[in-house]
Amino acid sequence: MVLALMRNSLKKVERLERRRTLQEGREAGKVQEPKTILLVEDEAIIAMAQMMVLKRFGYAALSAGTGEKAVDLACGNEAISLVLMDIDLGLGIDGTEAARRILTNRNIPIVFLTSHSEREMVEKVRGITRYGYVIKNSGDFVLQSSIEMAFELFDAHERTKGQEAELEAIYENTPVIMALLDEDRRVYKANHSAARFTGIPVKNMIGLRIGEALGCLNAMEVPEGCGFGKNCSVCTLRNTVLDKFEAGTGQENVAVSLPFMVDGARVNYQFILSTKILRIFGRPLALVSLMDVSELAYLNRKLRMLSDSNQALIRFSDESALLNEVCRIIVGVGGYRTVWVGFAEQDADKTLRPVAKAGDEAVFIDGLRMTWADTEKGQSPGGIAIRTGKPYLVRDIPGESTFAPWRENAVRHGYNSVLVLPLIGEGNTIGVIGIHSAEVDAFDAGEIAILMELSGDLSFGITALRTRAKRDQAEAALKVQYSMLRGIIDGPDALIFSVDRHYRYTSFNKGHEAVMRAIYGARIEIGHDLFEYMTVPADQVKARGNIDRALKGERLLEEAPSGEDRLSRRYFQVSHGPIRAESGEIIGVAVFAQDITERRRAEDQVRYLARVYATLSQVNQAIVREFRRDALFDKICGIALEFGEFHSAWIGELGTTGMRVEVVSRAGPMHGSVLSEDKIADIRSGKTIITEEAGDGFRSFAAIPIKLRGEAIWMFCLFATEAGFFDDEERRLLEEIGLDISFALDTMELENERTKAERELHKLNEELERRVQDRTAELERKNADLRRMNRLFVGRELQMIELKKRLKESGCQETENEETANGY
């Protein structure tokens, strides 16, 4: 009775709870769909009653009367969440077989219903499902509780499976090598990290001892495998696993070193080992975790050894103390038995002299008499390393035949391998550093790389100390010579300065300071930009280009002018050289300039005189050879460009008034006159005009009057690209040329007039000759007439004479006189 009341109370509580849950779902806008249960019962009345009970419990229910139908429904309807299976189903397959088939296709909780409570029946269903069974007629409370417990157990199983899957994913994907080992250290299970490390599939590792599975060289050197090699007795991995099986406890963070063959070289890998003893299905297994810290150990060791060595390089200024300290660091950090340093002497015996050592058996070095000569005694590792300049390694001293002369002594002091590294200074092998180990094959590729880098640092340290000593000596000598050098630097002919990469002054001497003041009017200061003071653009471009080239590493030597015009210009022989820091970086430029102005001016004077002579000579030759004014003008303009070094020249005829000028001859580019009307008027008056008014393509201009009979008729215009080109000497030259041209034109004019007069005289002579001829002919005609008349007169004269004689004789003198007076 009490039990019935309790059941009814529980049912009420459950109904109220379901109602409350449904109400909360409605309020939240979410109504949970009822779970579906498949009832498998071959008796229809019982099935109908149980369907009503299941629905009363709040479940959706489906039914099947046979095992075959139950399999079809359960496998075909994913909505079914639980199967309530009767064991005795009459014809066809029974409930246990139906359950097996269902579970083959899907994972679903199955609760058996049975009328039997025998132990055999319990064992039968236990082997199929773990969700239990319910004795029929146990009551609704038991049935409902069994169903709810089955759901909870199924959910718990699913969560456990998810957790197991997560753990399996973590186990398989962790970068740590993990394996389960049995008491014989054979692999029971391994993860993918173990397979990636070894390069063989996990399934091939199962059953192998851990050393064989990982490929440890100690396990591979004997047929028996892991645990039987000569070094296996001291294997930390083996001994730790064995100890933990005996103690039944785990251990964490144990350092393990295992040898492997990598690219044909023996390499020791470093691991951090953790172990834990687990019992799986009652069997003790060791969970072994190996974290590969080889790279980390290598880096830590490298950093520590190099760091300590570099600190020693910084701290020690004495070479002997530095070498002993580095030997101590290599022994202390690297764990080697003995380390020593020896220098190669340049004596007749080529002695290899030990200068520093550290280690327990360092006394061994004192007894050696070593040489680096290419003799029998010089075939030691140290001698070979010095001669070749390369590392020399003896992996196994007891088994190395070439080490026979030194083997007994080395083995007696506990050495089984040795590495000798050359010390290189200024391109030559100055010595060696020898590192002896108690282990056979103690130097793998990574270890050799570390020690080679350390030996390089030590070589640098030795070279640096020796360089420092030389530098100290040099500084002492420099201090003695400083005063004299300062005097040379400040000499009147030397211009020295330096700038940094930003063209700022870092030093200058008095000569440079004076020249900058003379040329640019600048008062220079350290730290200021050179180009703040250098105001001539052309000088800036030239100087910046040379400094930039020197900053790139070039060394320059050239002659360079400074100043804007020829009169104030100074000339320098300039050397530019890069200034380098100790690191080799270029940090500035040093400039050394020698003032060669006087030499250049003397050279310029020689060139000027040569130009003057050539110009005057060519002008005179043109004056002598040319008889036409236009040809002479063309020749003079051409001479001005070819020999006078002018940019352009032209000759123009002046108008009587104003600025009118007509170009009659030119050579070179055509530039117009830059003269004002007043200046042209001055030229008409016979003045030479020189101006520095720059124009297109020129910077200096000169105009020389060319006269004819004392009157300026033309002007000779000359253009130069250089400012200040027309100095006083140039002016005198041009005026002389102008006078020569004027004289030539006057001469040419006189010659023309003389020629004209000669032509006129010639014409007059011809006319006179013609007139003489005409007069002569006329006189000849008259002479002929006279001769004829003379003949007549002579006859008459004779007659007259005869008559006069007769008259005389007759005394008629008076009559004779009258006739004579009348022409007869």
Secondary structure, DSSP 8 states (H G I E B T S, - for coil): -HHHHHHHHHHHHHHHHHHHHHHHHHHTT------EEEEE-SSHHHHHHHHHHHHHTT-EEEEESSHHHHHHHHHH-TTEEEEEEES--SSSS-HHHHHHHHHHH----EEEEES---HHHHHHHHTT-SS-EEETTS-HHHHHHHHHHHHHHHHHHHHHHHHHHHHHHHHHH-SSEEEEE-TT-BEEEE-HHHHHHHTS-HHHHTTSBHHHHHT-HHHHSSTT-TT-STTGGG-HHHHHHHHHHHHT--EEEEEEEEEEEETTEEEEEEEEEEEEEEEETTEEEEEEEEEE-HHHHHHHHHHHHHHHHHHHHHH--SHHHHHHHHHHHHHHHH--SEEEEEEE--STT-EEEEEEEEETTTHHHHT--EE-SSSSGGGSHHHHHHHH-S-EEES-TTT-GGGHHHHHHHHHTT--EEEEEEEEETTEEEEEEEEEESSTT---HHHHHHHHHHHHHHHHHHHHHHHHHHHHHHHHHHHHHHHHHHHHHT-TTEEEEEEETTSBEEEE-HHHHHHHHHHH-----TTSBHHHH---HHHHHHHHHHHHHHHTT--EEEEEEESSSTTT-EEEEEEEEEEE-TTS-EEEEEEEEEE-HHHHHHHHHHHHHHHHHHHHHHHHHHHHH--SHHHHHHHHHHHHHHTT--SEEEEEEE-SSTT-EEEEEEESS-------HHHHHHHHTT--EEE---BTTBSEEEEEEEEETTEEEEEEEEEESSTT---HHHHHHHHHHHHHHHHHHHHHHHHHHHHHHHHHHHHHHHHHHHHHHHHHHHHHHHHHHHHHHHHHHHHHHHHHHHHHHHHHHHT-HHHHHHHHHTT-
